[in-house]
Amino acid sequence: MTTGTESRAAAPAPTEPGAGTSSLRAAPATRPTSKRPQVPAGGPGGSNLRPRANLRVRFNRDRSLVFMALPAVILLGVFAYLPMLGNVVAFQDYSPFVGIPDSPWVGMENFSRVIADPAFWLAVKNTLVITAFQLVFFFPIPIALAMLLNSLVNPRLRSAIQAIVYLPHFFSWVLVVSVFQQIFGGAGLLNQSLRANGWQAVDVMTNPDTFLFLITSQAIWKDAGWGIIVFLAALSAIDPAQYEAAAVDGAGRWKRMWHVTLPGLRSVIVLLLILRLGDSLTVGFEQLILQRDAVGADASEVLDTFVYYTGVQNGDWSYGAAAGLIKGLVSLALILAANKVAHIFGESGVYSK
């Protein structure tokens, strides 16, 4: 039992309103803070700190995609990368009877023989001439066809034309050469019509002077329709509002094509041009070897046929491997140089840093 004095001492002294109430007021109860670190949201003042998934988590997440791509990766490794190990025979005097381990090493002797061979330089010349000619007269045709098809309003007409121009891509080169032989050969439809009307027959299929135009025409008929697929996809990605704005500003059809369509296709054109330059030393082995005997080696010998005849048919495997390795290194240099030029002009190219 407490006395009145003790109770008065225990009670707080009264204070005037506003005088020191903050120091005497009890602090409000606070909730215990969570120990989990606060992760700032991504934005101008913060960064996304989401923990990176480990390999197992990523595999479980993308397992279906990995299994879907696995057969293609295996085929690519077996038939594209694994045979690269065979390039070692270019530095040997290789014989298939003793194998690679027992074949003697000769260093750079095979490369010296290739560089000193006039037939090799003739193949290089023909390859570069065919590549340059087709780059000028074949490469722009799929772009023009894609723009023409894209301008068609009737979808049925567009689908019919697409089917017609796509179809020759699925023909083999044997069939393509046979069709041209039946039309332009010595006993073909063209010469039969010329003779029936009293005209002199035209030598097309066996004339070395027209062989460059012949193989370019064959390539256009076979592959131009297939090449427009990528350009049609790029054209569909162009915003139609850009055409409407250009038409409102008074731009005609040609100006809209020059200032809207071609800039929209520029990145795709640069990418395919780089790939074309990298593949420039491979100008159609099957197409040329089928017509090599008809026009002669002077007009139709390219690097691929040179490697085949010297390395496979003549049995000089190391010599053919050296020529093929030189071709591969030059193709790689062309891809790197073209990709560097694309970066200079502001395009991403095949790859970017």
Secondary structure by P-SEA (a helix, b strand, c coil): cccaaaaaaaccccccccccccccccccccccccccbbbbccccccccccccccaaaaaaaaaaaaaaaaaaaaaaaacccccccccccccccccccccccccccccaaaaaaaaacaaaaaaaaaaaaaaaaaaacccaaaaaaaaaaaacccaaaaaaaaaaaaccccccaaaaaaaaaaccccccaaaaaaaaabbbbbbccccccaaaaaaaaaaaaccccccaaaaaaaaaaccaaaaaaaaaacccaaaaaaccccccaaaaaaaaaaaaaaacccccaaaaaaacccccccccccaaaaaaaacccccaaaaaaaaaaaaaaaaaaaaaaaaaaaaaacccccccc
